[in-house]
Amino acid sequence: MTDLFEPLTLRGVTLRNRIGVSPMCQYSCAPDGMPTEWHLAHLHARAIGGAGLVIAEATGVSPEARITPADLGLWSDAHIPGHARLTAAIAAAGSVPGIQIAHAGRKASSSPPWVGGVAGDDQHGWEPLAPSAVAFPGLRMPRAMTEADIAQVIADFVATARRSVAAGYRFIEIHAAHGYLLHQFLSPLSNQRNDGWGGDFAGRTRLTREVVAAVRAAIPEEMPLAIRFSHTDWTEGGWTTEETVELSRQVKAQGIDLIDVSSGALVPAQIPVGPGYQVPGAAAVRAGAEIPVAAVGMITEPQQAQEILAEGKADLILLARALLRDPYWPLHAAAALGRTEALRIPPQYDRAWGALGKMPMDSAIAEPMPAL
């Protein structure tokens, strides 16, 4: 029976437990895409809280790849030092630093969610790219990509992956979900091409497969590579769970080590949201493709997370909103499940947590960090 606090090894990297911080956009950059003190505080806090894996938000592989002008980027070498500061802080707290590399496609040039709509002016807005000139409702009309555009996107993913390695990330996830560019190519609802990048399953999955192959070849053999899929569009005629399983088999053969299984967001849809509502998709991919998977989506309670693992539906639990509400969810989970021996706490916090369950201290976390 897989335990929530059991280590997970993917290639040459071992996570200290099966709890991960799902990539969550913070919309807290200037238009240059540089990491900020907000990102440092946000990610470091969740590493201190005990998560085995901390994944930085969807990070643009080019300026045009961003969802909003306030998104994090890694499209130039100038971004590397800021990201290196993030990875050092995460690693110093005992977590594996990860990054999700992404291209927003037709959902690019939007405004932060608390503003809504498209980016407001010509200075900060741009023409988005997509497989076809079909807009997401309420957003800008995209330009259908040329062969040269597609080649550039593949090159951008590769260059960003290499910079991720240089910045100290030890886990890379390719974003092919949530209605962003790679997902747009996968789904017939957004991909209306009749060339080699559209049409049948092989054509619609081609870009994803080529990005995976190129990124895998560009990063160290010992570095795990994951990919996030929306296993269904929740809409008739869209991308399906069965197609996700088949594509997962194919990218596994290309060197993908873990499938992060989410769903939806390509088109507005009626989604049966409820506790663990995406877990059946993760279980289907795990069984059908025989590959480790991460489950995500309204997983909020320690016992719920433990049961998903124990029942063989996933290998890793990624938390988003639950960890926004409580950066110390892993420590609370250890206490709730009677596993206080399983997580090591910062000595600086021993007076609070040690008294609850005699959690062992991690003296490495007490090592001085660089001065601000």
C-alpha positions as CSV (number, residue, x, y, z in Angstrom):
1,M,0.0,0.0,0.0
2,T,1.5,3.3,-1.1
3,D,1.8,5.8,1.8
4,L,1.4,9.5,1.5
5,F,4.8,10.0,3.2
6,E,6.6,7.3,1.2
7,P,9.4,8.6,-1.0
8,L,8.9,8.6,-4.8
9,T,11.9,8.2,-7.1
10,L,11.7,9.3,-10.7
11,R,14.9,8.7,-12.6
12,G,17.7,10.3,-10.5
13,V,15.5,12.4,-8.3
14,T,13.7,11.3,-5.1
15,L,10.8,13.2,-3.6
16,R,10.7,12.9,0.2
17,N,7.0,12.2,0.1
18,R,4.0,11.9,-2.3
19,I,2.8,15.5,-1.8
20,G,3.5,18.1,-4.4
21,V,2.7,21.8,-4.9
22,S,0.8,22.1,-8.2
23,P,1.9,24.9,-10.5
24,M,-0.2,27.9,-9.7
25,C,0.0,31.2,-11.6
26,Q,0.6,34.2,-9.4
27,Y,0.4,37.0,-12.0
28,S,3.0,38.9,-10.0
29,C,5.7,39.9,-12.5
30,A,6.5,43.0,-14.3
31,P,6.2,42.6,-18.1
32,D,9.8,41.4,-18.2
33,G,8.7,38.1,-16.7
34,M,11.4,38.2,-14.0
35,P,10.8,36.3,-10.7
36,T,10.0,38.5,-7.7
37,E,10.1,38.5,-3.9
38,W,6.5,37.3,-4.1
39,H,7.5,34.1,-5.9
40,L,10.4,33.5,-3.4
41,A,8.1,33.9,-0.4
42,H,5.3,31.9,-2.0
43,L,7.4,28.9,-3.1
44,H,9.7,28.8,-0.1
45,A,6.8,28.8,2.4
46,R,5.4,25.7,0.7
47,A,8.8,23.9,0.8
48,I,9.1,24.7,4.5
49,G,5.6,23.3,4.9
50,G,6.8,19.9,3.9
51,A,5.8,19.2,0.3
52,G,8.2,16.8,-1.4
53,L,7.9,18.6,-4.8
54,V,7.3,22.4,-5.3
55,I,6.5,23.3,-8.9
56,A,6.8,26.9,-10.1
57,E,3.9,28.3,-12.0
58,A,3.3,28.0,-15.8
59,T,6.4,29.8,-17.1
60,G,6.4,31.3,-20.6
61,V,8.8,29.9,-23.1
62,S,8.6,33.2,-25.0
63,P,7.1,36.6,-24.4
64,E,4.2,35.6,-26.6
65,A,3.7,32.4,-24.7
66,R,2.5,34.1,-21.5
67,I,-1.1,34.0,-20.4
68,T,-0.8,37.6,-19.2
69,P,1.8,40.4,-19.1
70,A,2.3,39.5,-15.4
71,D,3.4,35.9,-16.0
72,L,6.7,34.4,-15.0
73,G,9.1,33.8,-17.9
74,L,12.3,31.9,-18.7
75,W,12.8,32.9,-22.4
76,S,16.2,34.5,-21.9
77,D,19.4,33.9,-20.0
78,A,18.7,37.1,-18.0
79,H,15.9,35.2,-16.2
80,I,18.2,32.4,-14.9
81,P,19.6,34.2,-11.8
82,G,16.2,35.0,-10.5
83,H,15.0,31.4,-11.0
84,A,18.2,30.1,-9.4
85,R,17.3,32.1,-6.3
86,L,13.9,30.3,-6.2
87,T,15.4,26.8,-6.7
88,A,18.1,27.4,-4.0
89,A,15.4,28.4,-1.5
90,I,13.2,25.4,-2.3
91,A,16.0,22.9,-2.1
92,A,17.4,24.4,1.1
93,A,14.0,23.6,2.7
94,G,14.2,20.0,1.6
95,S,11.9,20.0,-1.4
96,V,12.6,19.2,-5.0
97,P,12.3,22.4,-7.2
98,G,10.2,21.9,-10.3
99,I,9.0,24.1,-13.1
100,Q,6.1,23.9,-15.6
101,I,7.1,25.3,-19.0
102,A,4.2,26.5,-21.1
103,H,2.8,28.3,-24.1
104,A,-0.7,29.8,-23.7
105,G,-1.6,29.8,-27.5
106,R,-4.9,31.4,-28.1
107,K,-5.4,32.1,-24.4
108,A,-2.4,34.4,-24.3
109,S,-2.5,38.2,-24.1
110,S,-5.2,38.0,-21.4
111,S,-5.4,40.1,-18.2
112,P,-4.9,38.7,-14.6
113,P,-8.1,37.0,-13.4
114,W,-8.9,39.7,-11.0
115,V,-9.0,42.1,-13.9
116,G,-10.5,39.8,-16.6
117,G,-10.6,40.0,-20.3
118,V,-7.8,40.8,-22.7
119,A,-4.6,42.7,-21.9
120,G,-5.6,46.3,-21.9
121,D,-3.4,48.2,-24.3
122,D,-1.1,47.8,-27.3
123,Q,2.0,48.1,-25.1
124,H,1.2,45.0,-23.0
125,G,-1.1,43.1,-25.4
126,W,-0.1,41.1,-28.5
127,E,-1.5,38.8,-31.2
128,P,-1.8,35.3,-29.9
129,L,-0.9,32.2,-31.8
130,A,-3.0,29.0,-32.2
131,P,-3.4,25.9,-34.4
132,S,-6.3,27.6,-36.1
133,A,-7.8,31.1,-36.2
134,V,-10.5,30.2,-33.6
135,A,-10.8,32.4,-30.6
136,F,-11.5,31.3,-27.0
137,P,-14.8,33.1,-26.1
138,G,-14.1,36.6,-24.9
139,L,-10.4,36.6,-25.8
140,R,-8.4,37.9,-28.8
141,M,-8.6,36.3,-32.2
142,P,-5.4,34.3,-32.7
143,R,-3.4,33.9,-35.8
144,A,-3.1,30.4,-37.3
145,M,0.4,29.2,-36.9
146,T,2.7,28.7,-39.9
147,E,5.3,25.9,-40.1
148,A,7.9,28.4,-39.1
149,D,5.9,29.4,-36.0
150,I,5.6,25.7,-35.0
151,A,9.3,25.1,-35.4
152,Q,10.0,28.2,-33.3
153,V,7.7,27.0,-30.5
154,I,9.5,23.6,-30.4
155,A,12.8,25.5,-30.2
156,D,11.5,27.8,-27.4
157,F,10.4,24.8,-25.3
158,V,13.9,23.3,-25.7
159,A,15.7,26.5,-24.9
160,T,13.6,27.1,-21.8
161,A,14.1,23.5,-20.6
162,R,17.9,24.0,-20.9
163,R,17.7,27.2,-18.9
164,S,15.6,25.4,-16.3
165,V,18.4,23.0,-15.8
166,A,20.9,25.8,-15.6
167,A,18.7,27.5,-13.0
168,G,18.7,24.5,-10.7
169,Y,15.3,23.0,-11.4
170,R,15.4,19.2,-10.9
171,F,11.9,18.4,-12.3
172,I,10.4,19.7,-15.5
173,E,6.7,19.5,-16.5
174,I,5.5,20.3,-20.0
175,H,2.1,22.0,-20.0
176,A,-0.3,20.4,-22.5
177,A,-3.5,21.0,-20.6
178,H,-6.1,23.6,-19.6
179,G,-6.7,24.9,-23.1
180,Y,-3.2,26.2,-23.7
181,L,-1.3,25.7,-26.9
182,L,-0.4,22.0,-26.9
183,H,-3.9,21.1,-25.7
184,Q,-5.3,23.3,-28.5
185,F,-3.4,21.2,-31.0
186,L,-4.7,18.0,-29.4
187,S,-8.4,18.8,-29.5
188,P,-10.5,18.9,-32.7
189,L,-12.6,21.6,-31.1
190,S,-9.7,24.1,-31.5
191,N,-7.5,22.4,-34.1
192,Q,-9.1,22.7,-37.6
193,R,-6.0,22.2,-39.6
194,N,-5.8,19.9,-42.6
195,D,-2.1,19.6,-42.8
196,G,0.4,17.3,-40.9
197,W,-0.3,19.1,-37.6
198,G,-4.1,18.4,-37.5
199,G,-6.8,16.1,-38.7
200,D,-6.4,12.7,-37.3
201,F,-5.0,11.6,-33.9
202,A,-1.5,11.4,-35.3
203,G,-1.6,14.9,-36.7
204,R,-3.2,16.5,-33.7
205,T,-0.7,14.9,-31.3
206,R,2.3,15.6,-33.4
207,L,3.4,18.9,-31.8
208,T,3.1,17.5,-28.3
209,R,5.2,14.4,-29.3
210,E,7.8,16.6,-31.0
211,V,8.1,18.9,-28.0
212,V,8.5,15.9,-25.7
213,A,11.2,14.3,-27.9
214,A,13.1,17.6,-28.3
215,V,13.0,18.5,-24.6
216,R,13.9,15.0,-23.4
217,A,17.0,15.1,-25.7
218,A,18.0,18.5,-24.3
219,I,18.0,17.7,-20.6
220,P,20.1,15.3,-18.5
221,E,19.2,11.7,-18.5
222,E,18.8,11.6,-14.8
223,M,16.3,14.5,-14.8
224,P,12.6,13.5,-14.6
225,L,10.3,14.9,-17.3
226,A,6.5,15.1,-16.7
227,I,3.6,16.3,-18.8
228,R,0.2,17.7,-17.8
229,F,-2.8,16.6,-19.8
230,S,-6.5,17.6,-19.6
231,H,-7.8,14.0,-19.9
232,T,-11.1,15.3,-21.3
233,D,-12.6,18.5,-22.6
234,W,-16.0,17.6,-21.0
235,T,-17.5,18.4,-24.3
236,E,-18.9,16.2,-27.1
237,G,-16.5,16.1,-30.0
238,G,-13.5,17.1,-28.0
239,W,-10.4,15.4,-26.6
240,T,-11.2,12.3,-24.7
241,T,-9.8,10.1,-21.8
242,E,-9.2,7.3,-24.3
243,E,-7.0,9.6,-26.4
244,T,-5.2,10.7,-23.3
245,V,-4.4,7.1,-22.4
246,E,-3.0,6.4,-25.9
247,L,-0.9,9.6,-26.1
248,S,0.4,8.8,-22.6
249,R,1.6,5.4,-23.9
250,Q,3.4,7.2,-26.7
251,V,5.1,9.9,-24.7
252,K,6.1,7.2,-22.1
253,A,8.0,5.6,-24.9
254,Q,9.7,8.9,-25.6
255,G,10.9,9.3,-22.1
256,I,8.1,10.9,-20.1
257,D,8.3,9.7,-16.5
258,L,5.0,11.0,-15.0
259,I,1.6,12.1,-16.3
260,D,0.0,15.0,-14.4
261,V,-3.7,14.4,-15.1
262,S,-6.1,17.3,-15.0
263,S,-9.1,18.2,-17.2
264,G,-11.0,20.8,-19.1
265,A,-10.5,24.5,-19.7
266,L,-10.2,24.3,-23.5
267,V,-13.8,25.5,-24.0
268,P,-16.5,26.6,-21.5
269,A,-18.2,23.4,-20.4
270,Q,-20.4,21.9,-17.7
271,I,-17.9,20.1,-15.4
272,P,-19.1,17.8,-12.6
273,V,-16.9,19.4,-10.0
274,G,-16.7,17.7,-6.6
275,P,-14.1,16.2,-4.3
276,G,-11.5,14.3,-6.3
277,Y,-13.5,14.7,-9.5
278,Q,-10.4,14.3,-11.7
279,V,-9.0,11.2,-10.0
280,P,-10.9,8.7,-12.3
281,G,-9.0,10.2,-15.2
282,A,-5.7,9.8,-13.4
283,A,-6.6,6.2,-12.5
284,A,-7.5,5.5,-16.2
285,V,-4.1,6.8,-17.4
286,R,-2.2,4.9,-14.7
287,A,-3.8,1.6,-15.6
288,G,-4.0,2.1,-19.4
289,A,-0.5,3.5,-20.0
290,E,1.2,1.8,-17.1
291,I,3.0,5.0,-16.1
292,P,3.2,6.9,-12.8
293,V,0.6,9.6,-12.5
294,A,-0.2,12.7,-10.4
295,A,-3.8,13.3,-9.3
296,V,-5.1,16.9,-8.8
297,G,-8.4,18.6,-8.3
298,M,-10.3,19.2,-5.1
299,I,-8.1,16.9,-3.0
300,T,-8.3,18.7,0.3
301,E,-8.2,16.2,3.2
302,P,-5.3,14.0,4.3
303,Q,-7.4,10.8,4.5
304,Q,-8.7,11.5,1.0
305,A,-5.2,11.9,-0.4
306,Q,-4.0,8.7,1.4
307,E,-7.0,6.7,0.0
308,I,-6.2,7.8,-3.6
309,L,-2.7,6.4,-3.2
310,A,-3.7,3.3,-1.3
311,E,-6.3,2.4,-3.9
312,G,-3.7,2.6,-6.7
313,K,-5.3,5.5,-8.5
314,A,-2.2,7.7,-8.4
315,D,1.4,7.9,-7.4
316,L,1.6,11.5,-6.4
317,I,-0.9,14.0,-5.0
318,L,-0.6,17.6,-6.3
319,L,-2.4,20.2,-4.2
320,A,-3.3,23.7,-5.4
321,R,-6.0,25.6,-3.5
322,A,-5.5,23.6,-0.4
323,L,-1.9,24.7,-0.2
324,L,-2.8,28.3,-1.0
325,R,-5.0,28.2,2.1
326,D,-2.5,26.3,4.2
327,P,1.2,26.1,3.3
328,Y,1.7,23.6,6.1
329,W,-0.9,21.1,4.8
330,P,1.8,18.3,4.7
331,L,2.6,18.9,8.4
332,H,-1.0,19.0,9.4
333,A,-1.6,15.8,7.3
334,A,1.2,14.0,9.2
335,A,-0.3,14.9,12.5
336,A,-3.9,14.0,11.4
337,L,-2.7,10.6,10.0
338,G,-0.6,9.8,13.0
339,R,2.6,10.0,11.0
340,T,4.5,12.7,12.8
341,E,7.7,10.8,12.4
342,A,7.5,10.9,8.7
343,L,8.2,14.7,8.2
344,R,11.2,16.6,9.4
345,I,10.6,20.1,10.5
346,P,12.8,23.2,10.4
347,P,14.5,23.7,13.8
348,Q,13.3,27.3,13.8
349,Y,9.7,25.9,14.1
350,D,10.3,23.1,16.5
351,R,8.7,24.9,19.4
352,A,5.4,24.8,17.5
353,W,5.4,21.5,15.6
354,G,7.7,19.4,17.8
355,A,5.4,19.7,20.7
356,L,2.5,18.3,18.7
357,G,4.0,15.1,17.7
358,K,7.8,15.1,18.3
359,M,8.5,15.5,14.6
360,P,12.2,15.1,14.0
361,M,14.1,18.2,13.1
362,D,15.9,18.8,9.8
363,S,19.1,20.7,10.8
364,A,20.0,21.4,7.2
365,I,17.1,23.8,7.0
366,A,18.8,25.9,9.7
367,E,21.8,26.6,7.4
368,P,22.1,30.3,6.7
369,M,20.6,31.5,3.5
370,P,22.0,34.3,1.3
371,A,21.5,37.8,2.8
372,L,18.8,39.9,1.1
